[in-house]
Amino acid sequence: MHFSDLQNFITHLETVGDLVRVKEEVDPYLEVADIVNRTCKDPKGNSALLFEDVKGFALPLVANCFGSSLRTAAALGVTNVESLTLKLRTDLRAIEEKESGRALAKLIQGQAEEQGTDDDFLAITHVECEKGLSELPVLYSWPKEGGPYITLGQVFTKKPDSKEQNCGMYRLQVVDKETALVRFHPGSGGGEHLEAWHARGEAMPIAVVLGGPPALTLCAGMSLPEGVTETDFVKYLTGHSVAMAKCQNSELFVPSTAEIVIEGLISPGDQMEEGPFGNHTGYYSDVSLVPVVKVLNVYMRESAVYPCTVVGPPPMENVFMAQANERLLLELLRYDCPWVVNVHMPREGVYHRAALVSVSEHDGSAAKINESLNGSRLLRNSRMIVLLDKDCDLHNFRDVYWRFINAEAWEESVLIDGKAMVVDARASRHRNSMFNGLA
């Protein structure tokens, strides 16, 4: 099943009993986040939440739409993300390239030519928000945060004189109705675009989208290779193109089915202190200088719904989004490192790219293997990697821990590489291993 916009996805979740409507009035200052946090951590299971009466705002608010493996899969139009992993594996094997990024770009280009253009979508009428950002029920999630944060925005940017756009997911702190602060990750597409604009002494246009196709919301958080746009990747995964509409104040294009669109400019040298921000680590992030977005206009579809996510100690919604990304990017890693059997990033360390990696026969040392893994989009800058034999079930904690703690010769098995640690827990690398000779 394909969902071209957020509201169709919400209807689906309610139909299958995976969404709860909260009709009582709730406060976007701490109360909503507290309810979402407790729901995400409910041992009996969690659901998406639609808050119909948000104190001080006309818009309803939806959260935790991607807070389970089933819901992330549904957002991508499948019942299990592994089916898309298999699709990628099969299709990439038919591409002859030396590097996974070029292979994926070639695959996406070929798929686009085969599928043509999907014209089933119609642009939705949007209306201007006279009060700008003040009309949005932006959450204040944790007591010591620097302000309310937009946490599920898809940020569209592009380089000067380029048609290829980047769609990334970056948090924005709201200062007032016409000012927001955006934090670009180091090395991110949005950050590189900003440098290119400011090197010319020009302000960079930016568009922040809330809602639209849920598959695009998921893909906005992925680290895709150069030459592969998030919208093209969504089309490959779902078989449906993303209908786009030109912005009112720039040459940027955004999904025509968006709930809310924020357009703005980031001028050279215009910075303010952002933070603290309650992070997935259980700690507040430090205050730092970040670019200022001067909002030109905000517009939304009639009867819009404001989507958001609450970031905090796992399990939270963003963990399931990250794990869906893991399963898709795994195939790019396997393309470059065919000796990788599987990867599992436990929830508690998924945003540190802390990973359990099972490998087939490999003559290289842990340092050599780590060098290859750290060159991948999936595992670069990993805080910790544990290498395991190909027969190890990475989801069986008892088996993983047994192999980990019984690794021979710790002085040789543990490698500290800068800020990262690698533990080589492969028993098969030792001549006296009981695993040697076993099928």
Secondary structure, 3 states (H helix, E strand, C coil): CCCCCHHHHHHHHHHCCCEEEECCCECCECHHHHHHHHHHCCCCCCCEEEECCECCCCCCEEECCCCCHHHHHHHCCCCCCHHHHHHHHHHHHCCCCCCHHHHHHHHHHHHHHHHCCCCCCCCCCEEECCCHHHHCCCEECCCCCCCCEECCCEEEEECCCCCCEEEEECCEEEEECCEEEECCCCCCHHHHHHHHHHHCCCCEEEEEEEECCHHHHHHCCCCCCCCCCHHHHHHHHHCCCCCEEECCCCCCEEECCEEEEEEEEECCCCEEEECCCECCCCCECCCEEEEEEEEEEEEEECCCCEEECCCCCCCCHHHHHHHHHHHHHHHHHHHHCCCEEEEECCHHHHHHCCEEEEECCCCCCHHHHHHHHHCCCCCCCCCEEEEEECCCCCCCHHHHHHHHHCCCCHHHHEEEECCEEEEECCHHHCCCCCCCCCC
